[in-house]
């Protein structure tokens, strides 16, 4: 889908077959698969509290550096990337993962502090999350900011944070959104244009209108792979933020349902991994990583279908977004690492790896106090016999 969506503009702008973004995507996928394997094998051992704090601090400093003119690259009025030739790196993607790692560790290590009051419980989280989200919003990148916030709220819910705390957080977020709209007035137009995109299709509603037209022209089965018309000069960011619209036009409603079903499988596998995890930290980490993938995927799907306002969030694993792909595959590697010991424990419970034992040994394994009770009763009987003889 990345090649299908990006090749027309590649041919128009650079000639040839328009394979530049496709090969860059394959390169990012190769790095991501290496990161996935390393995360599965060594991730949980390497993610010490010190390393997590360093990762969060480093990613926050990168967010600060990308805003400096001459260092960060400005694209369409947003300064979000470091660029070296065709290679681009978006530090906010790394920050998303670092925030999940940090907050999951804090919630696991300080469970009692959550009941000690709103400020005492959430101040350490706010000190870390606030500056990072503020820097992402300044870029500006409302979509990534929303993904971070929604993911962390999901983590707080899983950790058992009281509902009154969540209500206060929601009020703070509404106030922050209002402040962002005042600072960036065009965000207000983006937030409202999705309600009537065709009435503003020559302005803020252009992307939403073209996306819905592309999906509508695909029908149930689509016009055929590679046959999309919307991706050629009509649908902005067809290979990244709006790639689902290309899926809908070329593969139809059936293709969109397949994509949604695959995210459903990720949700099921991630929540099952969290439920079977051995420790509180791994349970929270698995929940946070799964929420990170799903919040981003759901937000992108809603935007493309016209259910949510434009946010500029790529579709995980499918959109052309090399840094995002690398971070998402790393997250999957950590999830696999959490699932591995749980799988071994499950086999032991099921008895598939239980060594052969005699009947008495199996009874002692089921009831370890059995021998102690019998020894105690035999010892008492022997004592009574000695007392009678004397």
N, C-alpha and C positions, 0 to 999 in steps of 0.2 A: 504493500500500500504506500510506503514511503516513496518507492521508485515511481509508481503510477502517479502519485500526487505531485511530485517535484519535477518530473522529466519535462513536461511542456515548457515551464518557465526556464529550465536549464537549457533546452534547445533554443528558445527564443533569445535568451541573454548571452549564452556562451557558445552556442552551436553544438555540433556533435550529437550525442545521445542523452545529454542531461543527466549523467550518472554521478556528478560530484557529490551531492548530498547523500545519495544512496551508498556510495563507498565510505563516506564519513560515518554514516549510521552503522555500517558493518564493522568499522574500526572501533566505534564506541561500544558496540555489542560484544566484540571480542574482549575488550578490556573489562566490560561488565561481567562477563562469564568468569574471567579470572578472579575478579573481586568476589563474585558469588561463591566460588570454590574456597577461596581463602576465608571468607566470612563463615562458611559452614564448618571448616576444619578448626580455625583458630580464633574466630571472632569473640566468643564469650570469654576466652582466657585472656585476650588482649584488652578487652574493654574494662580496664580498671577505672575506679573513680577519678584517679589523677589524669589518665589519658582522655576520659570523657570531658573533663573540665578544660584540658588543653585544646581538644578538638572544638569545643564551643567557643573558647576565647579566640582561637585562630580563625574560625569561620566568621566571627563577628568583626575581627580586624580586617578580613578580606572584604566584608560588606562596606566597611568604612573606606577602604582603599579604592573600591570600584567607583565611588562617587567623586573621586578626585579627577578633574579634567586632565586629559593627557594620559591617564592610567586606565580608567574604565572606558569602554566603547559605548558611544551614544547611538542608539538605533530607534528611530521613530519617537524621539523625545524622551526615551527611557535609557538610563545608564545602569545596565545590569550585568555586563559581560567584560571579562578579560579576553583579548583576542591576540593571536599570533598567527597571522596568515589565515588559513581556513579553519584553524583550531580555535574554538571558543570555549570558555569556562564560565559558568554562572555560579557564583559563590552562594547565592540564596538556596540553591538545591542542597549543597552541603550543610547549610545551616539548619534546614528542615530535619535532616537526620540527626544532627548534633543535639537539637532541642529535644527530640524524642528520647535519645539516649540519656540525656541529663535529667529530664523530668521523671523518667521511669526509675532511674537510680534513686533520686530524692524521695519519691513516693514509696519506694520499697524500703529504704533505710530509715525513714521517719514516719512510720504509720501512726504513732500516737500523737504526733504534732498536728495531724489533720483535725483533731478534735480540740485543739487548744485556742481556737479563735481565728477569725478570718485573716487578720494581719499576720499573726504569728505563723499560721499554717502556710500561707501562700506568698509571703514576702520573699523567701529565697527563690521561688519560681519566677516571681515578677521581676526580680533583679536581673535574672538571666534572660527571660523571654522578652521583656519590655524593650530593651535597647535593640535586640536583634530584629524584632518585628517592626520597630520604628524605622530602622535603617532600610529594611526591605520596602516599607511603605513610601519612603522618601525617594526611592529609585525613579519613578514609582512602580510598584508591582502589587496591586491590590489582590490579585488572584493568589499569589504565593503567600501573602499575609493571611488571607482567609484559610488557606490549607493548613498553615501552621497553627492558627487559632483553633480551628475545628478539630484537628488531630489532638491537640493538647486537652481540649475540653473532653474528648472521648476518653483520654487517659485518666482525667480526674474522675469521670463517672465510674470507670472500671475500678479505680482505687477506693471508691466509696466516699468521696467528698460530699458533705451535706448539701442538700438542695438549696438552702439559703445562700451558700457560697456561690453556687452556680448562677443564681439570680443576680447577685451583685456583679459577677463577672460579665453577665449579659448586658447589664446596664452600662458598665464601663465600656464595653465594646461598641454599643450603640453610640455613645458619646464620642468615641474615637473615630467611628465611621463618619459621623457628622462633621467632626473637625477636618477630616481628610477631604470631604466634599468642599468645605469652605476654602481649603488651601488649593485644591485642584478642581475648579468648577466643571471641567469636562467630565469628571467622574460622575457627576450628577446626571449628565446627559446619557452616559453609558448605562447607568443604573435604571433609568426610566425608559430608554429606547426599546428595550426588549418587550415592553408591554404592547407597543404598536409599531413594530419594526418597519412595516411597509408604508406607514405614514411618514417615516423619516428615512427612507431607504437611500436618499441622496446624501444623507449626513450620518448621524450616529447609528442609525438602524441598518446601514448597508450590509455589514457582515451577517447580522441575524437574518435579514431578508434573503440574502444569497444562500445562506446555509439551509434555510427551510425550503427554498426553491429547489436546491440540489437534491435534498432528501425526498421531496415530493415527486420529482421527475423520475426517481429510481423505482417507485412503486414497490411491489412485493418482492420481486426477484432481481431488480436492477437492470441497467442498460448494458452490462457486461464489463468485465475487468479491463481497465485501460480506456474505456469509452466515455469517461466523464467529460462534460463540456464546462461545468462550473469551475474546474480546477485551472482552466486556461484563461487567466486574466480576469475572471469574474469573482472567484471566491478567494479573499485575502487569507494568507497563511494556510493554504490548503494542505501543505505537508506537515504542519505542526498543530496549531491550536484547533483547526477545523478539519482534521483528517477524517473524523467520523462522518462528516457530511459527504466526503468522497466515498467512504465505505457505503453509505446509504444510497448514493447515486449509482455506484457501479455494482454493488451486491444487493441492494434493496433492503427492505425491512428485515429480511432473513439474515443478512449480514450484520445489521445492528443488533439483532437479538442474540446472535452467536457471540458478539463481543460482550454484551451485557451478561450472558451466561458464563463466560470465562471469568469475568470479575466476580460473579457469584461463587464460582468454585474457589477463587482466591479467598473470598470472605469466609467460606466454610472451612477451608483448610487452615487459615490463620486463626480463627476462633477455636477450632479443635486443638491446635497446637498450644494456644494460650491456656485452654482448660486443662490439658494434660501436663503442662510444664511443672517442673519439680519445685521451684522456689517462687516466692512472691515477685522477685525481680524479673525472672524470666517470663512469668505470666504477664506482668505489666509491659515488658518489652515487646513480647509477641503481640499484645493488644495494640500497642502504639504503632508498631511497624505495619500491621494490617490496616489500621485506621489511616495511616499516612498514604498507603496505596489507594484505599477505597475513597477517602475524602477527595483526593485529586481526581480520580476517575469519575466519580459521581458528579463533581462540579463541572468537569468538562462536558460530560454527556448532557447535563441540564442546559448548559450554555448553547451547545450545538442544536439541541431540540427546541430552544427558545423558552425554556422554563425558568432560566436564571439569567441575570445580566452578564454582559461580557466581562471576563476576568483575565483572559490571557494565560490560561493554565493548559499545558499539554496533556494528552491522553497517555497514561503510563503504558510503557512497553510498545506503543504503536506509533505515536507521533514522532516526527523528527525533532528530537531534543536530546543531543548526546549526553550532556551533563545529567539530565533527569534520568535517562536510561541507565547510566552508570550507577546513580544513587539507588534507583529502584531495584536493580539486580543485586546490589550490595545488601539491601534490606531483605530480599528474598533469601540470600545466603545466610544472614543472621537467623531468619526464621527456620531455615533448614537445620542450622546448628542447634537451635532450641528443641526442635522436634526429634533429633537423633537420640538423646538419652531417654526421652519419653517413650520412644518406640521400643527401646531395649527393655524398659520397665514393663511395658505392656506385654511383651513376649514372655517375661518371667511370670507375670500374673496369669497369663493364659496357660502356662505350663509347657510351652514349646521347648524351653531350654532347661526344664527342671530335671536334675539327675535322677536316675532310678534309685529308689529307696525301698527298704523293707516295710512291711505293714506297720511295725512298731515305730520305725523311724518317721514314717509319714504322720502317725498320730502325734509323736512328740513335736514335729514341725508345726502341726496345726495347733496344738495346745502345749506350749513350752512349760506351763506350770504343772503338767501332769506328773512328771517324775518327782518334782519337789513335793507334791501332795502325797504320792505313794511312799516316798522315802520318809516323809514325816509320819505317816500312819504306821509304817513298819517299825520306825524307831520307837514310837510310843508303845506299840505292842510288846516289843522286846524289853522295854523298861519295866512294864507291868509284870512280865514273867519273872524278871530278876527280883523284883520286890517281893513277889509271892514266894519264891524259893528261899529268900532270906528270912 
